[in-house]
Amino acid sequence: MEKGSLSTLNWIHRFIDETPGDEQVNSMPRQVPRACWSKVNPTPTPNPLVRLWSSEMAEDLSLEVKESDILGGKKIVVGMIPYAQRYGGHQFGNWAGQLGDGRAITLGEVNTGKEILELQLKGSGVTPYSRFSDGKAVLRSSIREFLCSESMFHLGVPTTRALSLVTTGEEVMRDILYNGRPAPEPGAIVCRVAPSFIRFGSFQIHSITGDVETLRSLVNYTVRHHFPTHNTETDDDIIEWLKFVADDTALMIAHWMRVGFVHGVMNTDNMSIHGLTIDFGPYGWIEDFNLDWTPNTTDSGQKRYRFGNQADIAAWNYARLLESISPLLEKPEKLNQALDFYYQSYQKHSNDMWVGKLGLDYFKNGDDELIIELLRLLQIVETDMTIFFRILSTIKEPKITNFWEAFYSREGIPEKEWNNWLEKWWNRVKENPDQEKMKTFNPKYVLRNWMAQLAIDAAERDDFSLAIELYHVLKKPYSEQPEYEEKWFKKRPEWARHRVGCSMLSCSS
């Protein structure tokens, strides 16, 4: 065996050993009752090639070898027992029944000696949960997943990770905007990594179908292995665990708001029990500051998952998790404590976030009014969120003229109102904001959709240099990096305003 290869890793299988599952190795889409997982093998691909590689993730796994055949689903090695997870979910507020890993296959868990991590191939073929799809992924969506997950990690946002992106050497038919015009696209597979890929929907599917036995087994497994300081012996114990989940979830959302990230499809099956950002589909970073913006074309009318609604949607999703756990409690009404705790926790994390973004010493009475006024001003004319807050982290005097670069147009800017707000803020920070701290809360570089699209365009021409460059730039999002400033620290270009993949994305993205 090669040193630092997938074959030499310490593979373990706690999830399939300790929870009920479907032993039949059969990828035929079907209902799978009373199971947390189904054994299934990746669909072999004709010509897998590793194109993107996370050196940090590889180091955490002690991997030195880029094995295209394994990471591209062409073969498995001794120690792996591949499976797809079964879960359900509320999608856009409606119960969707059995969902599950329709295009993701877990290879197993790896004990690194420091932690246990699950490795999963996304885009590796049909599973029992694929329904009417082919279980594959395209290069476009895979580049977005790889770059975003690694970018989020370096931004300090709780997230799943990516190890590799492999092109498969085959074409996949996709209807990117669901308009009846499918077209062939190059296929790809991302190997993603997390402590587990258990979701809110993992519990929902058993609870809603009345399978309390499997529900209890999954809860006990989850707490035993992933929340070892907690237990499930009493109602109060379960509540304390759920409060922990609430806090992790609230912290994640506060980080999203801090960096201007919009997930785009916050269904309950896309909510990690670990409070990690998971399932990077029609996401986007705020370009012009707009609390009502959503990148998801499917959500363009309802705007359920818009930027400013993410904290409330997380609460709604968390309430569905509480409902799913309720059959295990003698007094389910106690769950109200956990929901209240979510709101309290989010408020605390949000306040802490604003302390950092604005360079305050602490959050005090009156700061909320300062923030509300700021949010109002940011939306009067198109204002680039990332650039605005980065400039705010550097100015020496409170004048709106310092911020011209952050506005898409100088027409209509309420200069007097801006100068009044800046003066209020300047006085609040006693003319001495903690700008070094601010620079650790206000990134200079984020993965804007137009940046990802440029990398995708080049990669579809077999040129991965831009994707690799962005991977390296985004590893240091808070650093100045003057060599990249002109190229990547700038507002959305006009060509990207209405381009598919930049302003318009679907769940196929």
N, C-alpha and C positions, 0 to 999 in steps of 0.2 A: 504493500500500500504506500501511496505517495505521502510524503510529509505534508501535513496541513491540508489534506483533501477531505471531501465529503465522506469518504469511506472510513476515515480515521476518527471522525467525530463520535462522541459518546451519545448514541441515539437511545432515547427512552420513550415510553408510550403510556404515560399516566392516564391520558384522556380516554383512550380506547380500552385500557385495562380496568378502569374504575367507574365508567359510566355505561349504561345500556346502549347497544348499537346494532347495526345491520352488518352481519358478517359476510353476506353474499357479495362477492366482488363482481358487481354488475352495474354498468353505467346507464342502463336503461332508465330514462326519467319516469318516476313513479312516486306515489305516496309511500312514506316510510313511517308508520306509526310506532310509538313507544321506543324511539331511538334518538340518540344525540348525534349519531354519525353513521356514515356508510363507508365501507371499504371500497376503494376505487383506484385504479391506476391511471396515471397521466396518459394521454393519447400521444404516441410517438410522433415526432416532427421530423421532416426530411433533412433539414440542414441547419441545426441550431448553432448560433455563433454568439458568444458573449460580446456585447457592444458597450455596455456601461457597467461600472463596478464601483461599489462603495468600499474604499480601502478601510474606512473606520469600522464599518460593520464586519468586514472580513477579519479585521484584527480582533474584534470582540469574540468572534467565533473561532479564532486561531486558524483561519483558512489562508493558504498561500497559493492554492491552485484554482484556476478558473475552469471548471469542468462543464463545458457547453452541453454535452449530451445529457447530463443529469439536470442541470439548471434549465435546460430546454425541454425537459419531459421525455427525452428519448429513451432513457433507461433509469432504473433505480438501483440502489446498492444495498448490500446486506446491512440490516439495522433499520431501514426505512419500512414503515407500514403505512402506506398512503391512505388517506380518507378524506371525505368531504363532510363538513359539519351541517347538521340539520337545524334550522331555526325558522321562525316566522317573523311577522312584522306588520306594523302600521305604516303604510306608504301614503304620504300626503294626507294623513289623518284617517285613512280607511284600512280596516283589517284585511290583509292580503292572503292569509292562510299560510300554508307551508311554502317557504322560500328556500333557504339553505345556500350552500356554496355551489352556485350554478356554473362558475368558471374558475373556481379555486380549489386546489387539492393540497392538503397538508401532507408533507413528507414525514413529519414526526417532530418530536421535541429533542433538543440538544442540550445536554448538561455541560456547560463550559467550565465548570468548577467554581464560577462566581455567581452564575444565574442559569436558569433554564429558559430557553427560547424556542419558540415554534417557528419552523420554516415552512413556507407555503408558496406554491407556484400559482400565480394568477394568470389565467389564459391557457391552461394546460389541458383543456378538453372537456368532454361531456361527463357529467355526474348525474346521479339520480335526481338532482335538484335543478337541472338545467332547463326544465320545462321545454320550451320550443326553440331554445338557442343551441348553438354549436359548442358553447363552453370555451370559446377562444377569445383572445384579445388582439387588438391591432397595435401597430407601432405607435400611432398617434396617442392613444390613451395610455399606453405603457410608458412612454417618455414622460407624460404628465405625472403619472403615479411615481415613477422613480425620482424625478427631480423634486416633486413636491414633498414627498415623505422625508427625503434627506434635508431639504431646505427647512422644513418645519423643525426637525431635530436641532439644527444649528441655530434656529431662531429662539430655541428654548421652549417650544410649544410641545406639549405631550403628544406623541404620535407613534404610529407603527413605523417601521423602518423598511428600507429596501437594500438588498444585497447586490442584485444584478438585474440587468435587462438583457434578454437574449432574443435575437431575431430568429424566426423559425424556418425561414426559407419557403414559406407558403403564403398564398393570398387568402384573405378572409373577406367575405362579403358583408358590408355594413351600410345601413341607411342612417347616416349621421344625424339628420334632422327629422327622421321619421316621416318623410314626405313622399314615400313610394319610389325613391330613386336610389336603390342600393348600388354600390360600386365596390370593386375589389380594392383591398388595402393590404399592405404587408403585415404579416402576423408577428406577434412578439409575446414574450412571457416575462413577467417580473417575479423575482423571488423576494417575497416580503417577510418580515420578521417581527415578532411581538411575543410578549410573555404568554399570550393566548389570543385567539380570535373569537372568544366568547362575547356575545352581544346581549343587549337587552332582549332582543327577539329570541335568543336561545332559551330563555326561561318562558317567554310568552307562549311559544308553540305548545309546551306541555301543559301549562296552566289552562289555556283557552280550550284545549281538547280534553280537559278533565283528567289528564294523566299525572296525578299527584305523586305517584311513586317515582316516576322518572324525574319529575320536577325536584323532588326532595333529593334524589341521588345527585343531580347536577348542582344544586345549591351546596350540598355538603362537600362535593368535590371541589367546587370553585373556592369556597371559603378555606377549606383545608390546605389547598396548594397555593392559592394566589393571595389570600388574606390571612396568613398564619397567626396573626395577633388577635384574630377574631374567632368566634365559634357560633354554632347554630343551636345550642342546647335549649335556650328559652326565647320567648318573644323579644325580650329586651336585648338579648345577644344579637338576634337577627336585625333588629332596629339599629343597633350600633354599627353593624357591618354595612347596612344600607346607607347610613349617614356618611360613612367613609366613602362609599361610591358616589354619594351626592357631592361631597367636597371635591373629589377628583374631577367629576363632571363639570362642576362650577368653575374650577380652576382652568380647565381646558377652554371653556367658552370665554372666560376673561382674557385668556391669551389670544384667542381668535380675534376678539375685539381690539386688543392692543395692537396687533400687526395688520389689521384690516382684511382678515381672511373670511371668506364666505364659503361654507361647505357646499351648499347648493342642494343637497338631498339628505336632510336630517331625518330620515325614516328611522323607526326604532330598530330595524335590523342593521343600521349603520351607526349604532351607538355602542361603543366598547364598554364592557363592564369595568375596564381598567381606567376609564377616563382618557383614552387615547384617541387622537384623530384617526379615523379609519375610513377606507373606501373613498379614494380620491377620484371622483368622476367629474361632474359639471361644477367644479369649484372655481373660485376666482378671487383675486385680490382687488380691493377697492381701488379704482383709479381716481375718478372724482368722488369726493366724499358724499355718499348718498345712503342714508339709512334704509331706504326702500329698495335698494338694488339687489337683484338676484341674478346669478349667471346662468341659471337653469331655464332653458326655453319652455320646458314642461310646466314650470312654475311661474311663467311670465304674467299670467292673469291673476292668480290668487296671491302670489308673492308670499306664500306661507313661510318660505325659508330665506326671506330677505335678511340682509345684514343686521338691521336693528332688531329683528325678532328672534335671533338665535338663542338668547338666554331664556326666553319664554318657551320656545319650542323644546329646548333641553328639559325644562321643567315638565312640560306636557309628556315628553317621552319618559322621563323619570317616573311620573305618576303611573304610566302604563307598566313600568317595571314593578312598582309597588303593588299594583293590582295583581300582577302575575305571581308575586310571592305570597300574597294574602292567604291562600289556602293552607299555608304552613304555620300560620299564627292562630293561637287560641283566641286572641283579641285583636282582630285585624284593624280595628279603629286606631290602634297605636301607630299605624303607618302614617297618620297625619303628622306626627312628630318629625318623621323623616322628610316629608315634603316641605314643611316649614323650615327645616334645617337647610334644605337646598337653597331657598331664597335668601336666608341669612348668610349662607356661605358665599353665594354669588355676589351679594352686595359687598361683603368684605373684600373678596378678590378684585372686584371691579374698582373699589376705592383704592386698593393697593396699586392697581394698574395705573390709575390716574395720578397718584402720588409720583410714580416713576416717570410717566410721560410728561408731566408738567414740572418736574423738578421741585416738588414740594417737600417740606420737612416731615409732615404727617397730614392726614386728612382731618379737617376740622369743620365745624359748622360754617356754612356759607360757601364752602368749596363746591357743593353740588350746584349752586346757582351759577358759579363761574363756569362750570362744565356745560351746563344747559345752554348758556349764552354762546359758548364756543361752538357747540354742535349746531346751533342755529346759524351762526355766521358762516361756518364751513359749507353750508348747503345753499347759500344765496347765489353764488356763482360757482362754476366748476372749479374745484380746488383739489389738487392732488394730495391725498392723505399722507403718503409716505414722505414726499418732499416737504410738505408743510411742517410736519413734526420734526423732521431731521433739521430743518432750518431753525425751528424753535429751540433746538438743542444747542445752537451755536451763536445766536445773536447777542450783541453787546448793548443794544438799546432797543426799546419797545416801539418800533416804527413799522408800519405795514409795508413800507418800501423795501424792507428786507426780504419780503416774501413774493415779489413779482414772479419769480421762477415757478412758484407752486400753483399759479393760476393759469387756466387755459386761455383766458382772455382778461384784459384789464377793464373791459367795459362792464359797468354795473357794480364794480367793487365798492361796497360802502366804506370808504377809507376812514371816515370819522368814527364809525362804529367799531371798526377794527382797531383803530388807535386807542379808543376808550377801553376796549377789552384788554389790549396788550398792556396798557397802563395799569389796569386793575391787577392783572397777573403779575406784572413787574413789582408792584407794591406788595402783593401777597408773598412773593418769594424774597422780599426785602432787597430787591435789586441784585440778588445773588443766587439765581437758580442753580441747583446741583446739575450742571450740564454734563458732567462725566456720567452721572447716573442716568440722566435722560438719554444719553447715547446708547445705553444698554437696554433701554426700553423702546426706543424709536429706531428701527433698523434703517439702514441706508439702501440696502438691496433686498428686494422681495421678488418672488417668481410671478411677475405679471403675466397675464395670459398671452400677450403679444410676444413676450420674450420666449415663452415655451413654444409658441407657434413658429417662430423663426428657427428654433432648434428642430422642430418636427419637419418643417419644409426641407431643411438641409439633410436630415436623416433619411427622408424618403428618397433623396438623391444619393443615398449611401455615404453621406458625409456626417459623421457624428462629432465633428470638432466643436460645433457650437454647443451641443448638449454637454460635452465634457467641460467646455469652458464655463458654462453656467453652473454646473455641478461644483466647480472649484470656487467661483465667485460667491455662490450662495453658502459655502462652508464658512464664510467670514462676513455675515450680513451686517454686522455692526462696525466693521472696520472701514476706513476711508477708501482704500484700494484705488488711488488716483489713476492707475493705469486702465481701470474699467469705468471710470466716472462718466466720461463723455458718451460711452456706448450704452451703459445700462442704468445710470442714475438720471433718468429723464421721464417726462410725462409720456403717456400713451401717444404714439404717432397717429396722425389722422387716418392713415390707411387701415388701422386696426379698429377704428371706431365701430364699424358695422360688419367686420369680417367674421365669418364662421370660424370658431375656435378661439376667438379673441373676445367678442362681445356676446356671442350666441353659442351656447353649448347644450348638449343633451346628456341623458344618462349613458348614452353610447360614447360620450367623449372621454 
